[in-house]
Amino acid sequence: MTGKSDSYDVIVVGAGPVGSQVAYKLADKGYNVVVLERKENLNGVVCCTGLVSWECVDEFSIPEEVIYRWVNSAKLIPPSGKPLRIWRDVLQVAVLNRSAFNDLWAKRARKAGAEYLFDIDVRAIERGRKRTKVIAFSHGEMMTLQGRVVVVTTGFGAHLLGGLGLGGVGDFVMGVQAEVETKGVDEVEVYFGNEIVPAFFAWLVPTLPGKALVGLLSRYNTPSYLRKFLASLVTTGKVQSADVKFTYGGMPLKPLPHTHSDKLLVVGTAAGQVKPITGGGIYFGLICADIAANTLHRALEADNLSATSLSGYERAWRRKLGRELTTGYWARRIYEMLGDRQVDRVFKLLESSGMIEELRQAEELTFDWHADIIARVTGRKLFAKAFGSVKKPFNLKTVPSPARKQ
C-alpha cells in the first residue's frame, strides 16, 4: 500500500459541527486529533434550516455572528389552509447561518490544536489489535492514517459503517431545500397535507431580509414535491422565483442499534441522534458530541479503547435522549397514518380546546424537547378520535425529561 501515513490519537471523519465539537473538546485536552472532510471546504450550502433553540445557543455559547435572526412565533398551515399561529412572549429559536456555523466551529477546534484535512474521501476503517487504520483517497492518491480511535460524524448514509457490526438505519426520509427570494415573509411557516407532501411537512424559514429557506421531507419523489410547493408559493407571491438550486440530505428517523464498538464511536446524524418529528439534529448532535468526548478522554487516559470501555457513551446518550427519540418516532408514525381530514380536525381541536394557549404558557415545554408536549396532547380524551386507537410507547407521561435543565 502506497501513499501518506500518519498517526493520531483520534481520527474524526466528518467536519460538521458535531465532528468539530468532538475535535475541539479532545484537542483542548491535549490529544493529537485530525478531522477528515470529504468536501473541499466548509463554505458550501447545507441541506439544513439551522433552527436551534435558545437553550442550544446558551449551552454551547453560539455567537450572534452566525445567527441570521431570532424568532418567537410560527404559522402552522393545515390542509384546510387556515393558519394556526403559535408564539411565545420571548425569543425561542435562532436561525443559524449553517455554513458560517460550520466554519466557526472548525476554526475553534483548529485553535485548540486539531488538524483538518479537506478533500479526503474515506473508503474504509480497519481496526487492528492496538490501532485503527483509515484508508482514504485525496486527488487520486491513497493515504493511510492510523489512530487509537475513530469517531464517525459524517451525517446520514455513512457507508463506512457497513460491516462494523453496528447494524443499519431502521427508517429514514430524504430532505430537499433551496434558498429563495421572498416578499413579506417574516415568520416561520410550516405546511401540512397530502397535496403539499404526504405524511410529512414543508417549511418556509426566513433568514436574511428578502431571503428564506424552503424545503420539505418525504419518503419518495422529494424534488417533485418541492417543485410543486415552490410553484404554489410563487403563485401566492411569497416567493419570487422557482428557478433555484436544490440541495439534498437524508434524515434517519431511528438511531443505529449500536453506536460504539472497539476503537470506534458514531455521533450525530450518522448515529441517528435526530429529532424524528422535525428532523433537527444540531442540538442533540452537540450534546452527544460532548458525551463522546468525555467518554473518549477517560478511555484514552486509561489506554483502554475496547467496546466495553466505550459503552458508557452509548448508555449516557440513550439515557439522555432515549425517551425523546422513542416518543418522537411514535408520534411521527401516528401522523403518517392520518388523512387530511384528520389533520384538519387535530388543528381545530388544538385551537378550540385552548391547548395552544396551555402549551404557550407552559414554560417548561421547549422547542427541543417534544416528549412532554406529545404526552399532553395525546393524553387528552378530546384528541382520542383524531389520533385513533394506537398503542403508545413506554413511559408516555407528562413528566420532566431527564435531559432538561431544571
C-alpha positions, 0 to 999 in steps of 0.5 A: 500500500502506497501513499501518506501515513500518519498517526493520531490519537483520534481520527474524526471523519466528518467536519460538521459541527458535531465532528468539530465539537468532538475535535475541539473538546479532545484537542483542548485536552491535549490529544493529537486529533485530525478531522477528515472532510470529504468536501473541499471546504466548509463554505458550501450550502447545507441541506439544513434550516439551522433552527436551534433553540435558545437553550442550544445557543446558551449551552454551547455559547453560539455567537450572534455572528452566525445567527441570521435572526431570532424568532418567537412565533410560527404559522402552522398551515393545515390542509384546510389552509387556515393558519394556526399561529403559535408564539411565545412572549420571548425569543425561542429559536435562532436561525443559524447561518449553517455554513458560517456555523460550520466554519466557526466551529472548525476554526475553534477546534483548529485553535485548540490544536486539531488538524483538518484535512479537506478533500479526503474521501474515506473508503474504509476503517480497519481496526487492528489489535492496538490501532485503527487504520483509515484508508482514504483517497485525496486527488487520486492518491491513497493515504493511510492514517492510523489512530487509537480511535475513530469517531464517525460524524459524517451525517446520514448514509455513512457507508463506512459503517457497513460491516462494523457490526453496528447494524443499519438505519431502521427508517429514514426520509430524504430532505430537499431545500433551496434558498429563495427570494421572498416578499413579506415573509417574516415568520416561520411557516410550516405546511401540512397535507397530502397535496403539499407532501404526504405524511410529512411537512414543508417549511418556509424559514426566513433568514436574511431580509428578502431571503428564506429557506424552503424545503420539505421531507418525504419518503419518495419523489422529494424534488417533485414535491418541492417543485410543486410547493415552490410553484404554489408559493410563487403563485401566492407571491411569497416567493419570487422565483422557482428557478433555484438550486436544490440541495439534498440530505437524508434524515434517519428517523431511528438511531443505529442499534449500536453506536460504539464498538472497539476503537470506534464511536458514531455521533450525530446524524450518522448515529441517528441522534435526530429529532424524528418529528422535525428532523433537527439534529444540531442540538442533540448532535452537540450534546452527544458530541460532548458525551463522546468526548468525555467518554473518549478522554477517560478511555484514552487516559486509561489506554483502554479503547475496547467496546466495553470501555466505550459503552458508557457513551452509548448508555449516557446518550440513550439515557439522555435522549432515549425517551425523546427519540422513542416518543418522537418516532411514535408520534411521527408514525401516528401522523403518517397514518392520518388523512387530511381530514384528520389533520384538519380536525387535530388543528381545530381541536388544538385551537378550540380546546385552548391547548395552544394557549396551555402549551404557550404558557407552559414554560417548561415545554421547549422547542427541543424537547417534544416528549412532554408536549406529545404526552399532553396532547395525546393524553387528552380524551378530546384528541382520542378520535383524531389520533385513533386507537394506537398503542403508545410507547413506554413511559408516555407521561407528562413528566420532566425529561431527564435531559432538561435543565431544571 
